[in-house]
Amino acid sequence: MGLKKHIPNAITSMNLVFGVLGVISVVGDADLQMGAVFLLCASVCDFLDGLAARLLHAQSVIGADLDSLSDMVSFGVLPSMTLLQAMRLSGGNALLSYITIALAVFSALRLAKFNNDPRQQSSFIGLPTTAVAIICASFGYWLQSTGYSGTLARLAGSLWFIPAVTALMCFLLVCEIPMFSIKIGAAQKQTTLLKIKRTAFISISAIMCIVTAVLGLNFSAAVLFVFLSYVLVNVAMCGCRDDVPATEERKKEEGTPTE
C-alpha cells in the first residue's frame, strides 16, 4: 500500500495538533476565539481522516485508536477547558469552574463506549463529542466577542449556569438517546422518523440563523443555535419509534414493486 496508507493517520495526527494548539490558546492565552478556530480545524481533520481512509482503503485498528485518542484532546479536553475559562473570565467562582473537568472524563467514557458499541456504526447513541465541543467552542467565541459583558457574561459567571451545562452535556454524552448523524453521505436507514428529524433540524436551524442575523448577533451564535437545535430535535423525539422504514424502503422490504 506504500505511503498512502499513512495519509489518514497523518490527517488524524493534525486533529491532535490542532487540539493541543486549542488548549494552549484557551488555557495559556485565555483566547477562547482562537481556541474555537483550532477546534474547527480539528473537526475538519476528524471528518477528512475517515473519508481518506475509506477512499484509500486504508482503514486500520491503529487508525481507529489514534482517532479516539486525538478526539479525546480536541473534543474532550479542549471544550472542558473552554467552559472553565469562560466561567473564570466572566468573573465566576474559580474553584467551582473545575467542575468542567467532568466533561473531559465523560467524553472519554463516550469515546470508549462508541468504540465498543456495534449499534453506532451509522448513527449515534448519545451526543457525539464533536457536537459537544462545537457547542462549547461557539459559546466561548460568542462570549469573548461581547468583551465578557452583558447577559451572556452574567450567565457564564454565575454559580449555576456553566456547572449545569456541564452536567447536562455529561449526561447527554453517555445517555441512551438515539442521535442521527449529520455527516453528508452517512449510511443510515432512511426511516420516516429520520426524515422528520432531519427536516425539523434543518427548519429550526434556518430559523435560528435568520434570528441571529436579524438581532445582529455574532455569527458564532448561529453555530451555537444550530447544534443546540440538533440536540433538541433528537431529545424531543427520543421516545418515538425509529424502526419503521420510509415508504420506498418499506416497499422493498415487503416485496412491493417500486419505481
N, C-alpha and C positions, 0 to 999 in steps of 0.2 A: 504493500500500500504506500510505502515511502513517506514523503513529507506530508502529504495531505491528511494522513491520519492524525497528525498533531495540530492541525488547524483549529478544530473545535475546542481542544483543550487550551490552546493559546487564547482564544476568544474568552473562554471561561476564566482564564487567569486575569484577563483585563477586567472582567467583572470584579474580581477580588481587589485588583489595584485601585479601581475607582471607589470601591467600598472603603478601603483604607484611607484614601485621599479625602473621602467624605467625612470620615470620623475625625481626621486631623483638622479639617475645616471647622467642623461643628464644635469639637472639644477644645482644640488648640487656639483657633482664631475666633471662636464664637460667631462664625459666619454661617448662619442657617441657610441662606440663599445659595451659597457656593456648595454647601452640603447637599442641597436639593438637586443642583446641577450634576454633581458627581453621581448621585443616586439615579438620576435619569440615564446617565451614560451607562451605569451598571445594569440598568433594566434593559437597555438596548442590547448590550452584550449577552445578557441572560436569554433574550429572545433569539439572537443570532447564533449562539453556540449550538442550540438544539437543531435549528434549521440547517446549519452547516453539517452537523453530524448525520442528519438524515440524507441530505443531498450527496454527501461524500461517502455514505455507507461506512461511517467511522464511529458508530456507537460503541461504547466500551463501559465496563464496570468502573474502571478508574475515572473515566469521564463523568459518570453519574455521581460518584463520590466527590470529585473535585467540584462539581456544580453545587452540591449541597453545602460543602464547606465554604465556598465563595458566597453563596446566598446567605449563610449564617452571618457573615460580616456585613454584607451590603444591605440585606433586608431584615436583619435581626439586631445587630449591634448598632448600626448607624441610625435607624429610626428610634431606638430606645434612647440614644444619646441626644437626638434631636428634641425629643419631648423633655428630657432632663434639662437641656439648655434653654428650651422655650420657657419652662417654668421659672428657672433662675433669672434669666434675662428680663422677665416680666415682673420681677420683684417677689417671686414666690418663695416659699419655705425651702431652703437649700437641702435640709435633711430629708424632708418629705419627697423631694424630687428623685431620691434614689429608688423610689417605688418603680420608676420607669424601667429599671434594670430587669424587672419581671418580664417585660416584653421580649427581651433577648432570650430569656430562658424558655418562654413559651414558643418562640419562633424556632428554637432548636427542637423542641418536642414536636412541633408541627412538621418540620422537615423530616425528622426521623419517622413520624407517622406516615407521611406521604410516600417515603421510600419503600415502606413495607406494607402498603395498603393496595391490593390489586383492584379495588373499586375506583381508584383515582387515576386510571390510565388516560381518560379523555376528558374528565371533569373533576371537580374537587368536592371533598367532604371537609367543610370548614373553610375559613377565609384564607386564601393564599398569602404567603408572606410578602410577595411583591405588592399586592393591593394594600396591605397594612403599611408598608414602607412608603408608598406613594401618598397615602393619606397623611402620614406624619410629616413627610417632606414638604408637601404642598401647604400644610398648616404652618410649618415653620417659615416657609418662604413668604407667605401672606403676612404672618405676624411681623417679620422683620421689615417688610415693606411699609408697615404702619409706624415704624420707629418705636415699637413697643409701647404704644399709647392707644388709648381708646378702648372700646368694648372688648375687642379680641384680646388685648393685653391684660385687661382686668380679669377676663376668664382664665387665661393662661397662668396668671399669677395668683389665682385663688387657691385655697387649700384643697378644694374638692375636684375641680374640673379635670386637670391632667391625670391625677390618680384614678378618677372614674373612667376616663377614656382609656387609660392603660388597662384597667381591669376588664373593660368591655372588649378591647382588642384581644387580650389574652384568652378570654372565653371563646371568642369567635374563631381564633386560630385552631383550637382543638375540639370544637363542638362537632356534632354530627349533622349539621345543616348542609344539605347539598348546594353547591355553588357551580354555576355553569362557567365554562371557560370563555373569555372574551378574545382569545387569540384567534387571528384570522386562519381559517382552514383547520381548526380543531375538529378532530373526528368524533363528534358527539352524535348520539342517536337523536334524530330530528323529531322529537315528540311535540305534541301540541303545546304542552306546558312550557317546553323550552322556547318555542316560538313566541309564546305570550311573554315570557320573562325577557327575552331579547328585545321585543317590541316595547315593553314597558321601560326597560333600561334606556333604550335609545331615545324614547319620547321624553322621559324625565330629565335625562342628561341634556337634551336640546333645550328644554325649558330653563334649566339651571344656567346654561351658558348664556341664554338671552337675558335672564335676570341679572347675571354678573355684568354683562355689557351695559344694560340699562342703568344699573346702580353705579357704574363706573368703578367697580372693584378691581383689584389686581387680578391678572389672568390666572394666577395660582389658585384663586378662589374657585374658578371654573373647574380646574383639575380636581380640587378637593370635593366639590359637589358631584362631579361625575362618578368618582369612586365611592362616595357615600351613597349615591343612587344605586350602584351595583350591590352594595351591602344591603340596603333597604329592600330592594326588589327580591333578592334571594331569601332574606329573613321573612318578609311578608308572605312569601309563597312556600315556605318550608313545609307546611302541613298538607300541601296539595300533592296528589298522586302524580308521579312522573314516569309511569310505566305504560302509558297509552301512546302508541306511535301516531305521528301525524298522518293525515289522510293517505298520501301516496305510500308511505311506509307500511301502514296498516293493510292496505290493499295487497301489497306484495306478500306480507306475512300470511294473509288469509287466502292467497292464491287467486285473487281477483285481478283480471287483466287491467293494466294501466296504460295510459297513452305514452 
